[in-house]
Amino acid sequence: MKETIKWGILGAGRIAAKFAADLNKTPGCELLAVASTSLERAQEFALEYNGKHAFGSYQELFSTEIDVVYVATPHTSHKEHTLLCLNNNVGVLCEKPFAMNQGEVDEMIQLAKEKGLFLMEAMWTRFLPTTLKAQSLIAEGKIGNIKTIAADFGFKAEFDPKSRLFDPKLGGGAFLDIGIYPAFLSLLFLDYPSKILAASIFAPTNTDETTSFVYRYDNESTAVLNCTVKSNTDCEARIYGDMGSIKLNRKFHMATSLTLMDVDGNEVETFDYPRDTFGYNYEIEEVNKCIANKQTESELMPLSLSLKLIHLLDKTREAATIVY
Ligand SMILES: NC(=O)c1ccc[n+]([C@@H]2O[C@H](COP(=O)([O-])OP(=O)(O)OC[C@H]3O[C@@H](n4cnc5c(N)ncnc54)[C@H](OP(=O)(O)O)[C@@H]3O)[C@@H](O)[C@H]2O)c1
């Protein structure tokens, strides 16, 4: 079994920096190489986050002995950069959303399977202790049967047509960027809905700045979800059962605590999971374990779950008339 997993990072933007900071705090791995479109940026990044090699092109990553690459480019480049790594025989952890639509995700999964290489979507919330605890409380029957989920993710961003958030050429919009978190939460706890309702407000660039969506499930439950880049919202998630509820405390996508409540909304117990990381260490540990064990998929975040997720995103976008 490999003792130290050697990581490469492709794209030296904002999330790559936070990920690299957490990688430095995660045992059993090292940052072997970082590649950027700018050699200077790669060198600065490598210096700050203990990278051994810095490259001014993505292709050069494959001249090293990396075990896995973290793809941290904009949504619209995820497919291209994942295929680049797989074609160079290196497994991939690719940022969310996995790609722009199901057709792209199908191609990525097909190549990973053909090559027998590791592939996982970086849905890091899947691995947070709060998510795992919520699942175990529900399995223990603490809130009864889930009846409805309410979750929102919103922050106020200034409109900038050239920014990743608002530029359609970079897959801009609230839904794919942050709406994915409430959508994924509902998928994880209630599975795939039988009915999807959605409506968006659009920015001048025609990307969605607010999207509200409702899912209905065959087991008589619903999810009421929202995302926006126009307002700072509570960013809470609540899973209501017929015997109690669970609150993933704000901001729910990076929660360090959750509260179990009785049927009247009184607190029963709060579970705390303090950390000195951004929270990416949990997904990094999962990838390290998979690579060390020569697994091509994570059991917690399998490709079948990513396929369901992208299908759900496609269908919700269709209902909200969000088009790229
Ligand atoms: N998991 C999370 O918590 C989280 C948080 C934020 C974002 N994300 C995801 O991470 C991805 C990147 O987001 P970010 O906020 O880090 O974006 P960002 O700051 O704009 O960084 C993206 C990087 O990708 C590279 N790149 C390659 N082609 C590009 C192009 N055509 N236009 C712009 N940049 C290009 C650039 O790096 P080089 O020039 O150095 O190669 C750029 O710095 C998105 O898909 C987003 O959904 C995830």
The ligand as an ORCA input file, in Angstrom:
! r2SCAN-3c Opt
* xyz 0 1
  N     -15.607     23.016     -3.251
  C     -15.797     24.290     -2.988
  O     -16.020     24.700     -1.838
  C     -15.672     25.279     -4.089
  C     -15.564     26.642     -3.785
  C     -15.376     27.533     -4.838
  C     -15.313     27.065     -6.135
  N     -15.448     25.737     -6.386
  C     -15.391     25.226     -7.769
  O     -14.051     25.326     -8.208
  C     -13.989     25.726     -9.569
  C     -13.063     26.936     -9.668
  O     -13.582     27.974     -8.889
  P     -12.662     29.179     -8.318
  O     -13.571     30.009     -7.497
  O     -11.417     28.658     -7.743
  O     -12.359     29.954     -9.673
  P     -11.110     30.910     -9.993
  O     -10.620     31.570     -8.757
  O     -11.529     31.743    -11.129
  O      -9.980     29.886    -10.443
  C     -10.120     29.074    -11.573
  C      -8.732     28.859    -12.166
  O      -8.886     28.018    -13.297
  C      -7.869     28.332    -14.258
  N      -8.502     28.475    -15.557
  C      -8.370     27.626    -16.595
  N      -9.079     28.010    -17.642
  C      -9.687     29.154    -17.285
  C     -10.569     30.045    -17.961
  N     -10.969     29.838    -19.217
  N     -11.011     31.135    -17.282
  C     -10.650     31.349    -16.034
  N      -9.818     30.527    -15.332
  C      -9.352     29.442    -15.967
  C      -7.156     29.582    -13.750
  O      -5.998     29.113    -13.125
  P      -4.556     29.144    -13.784
  O      -4.532     30.297    -14.731
  O      -3.697     29.293    -12.606
  O      -4.372     27.855    -14.490
  C      -8.080     30.123    -12.680
  O      -7.383     30.791    -11.674
  C     -15.432     25.988    -10.006
  O     -15.896     24.925    -10.783
  C     -16.226     26.063     -8.702
  O     -17.536     25.522     -8.786
  C     -15.612     24.851     -5.389
*
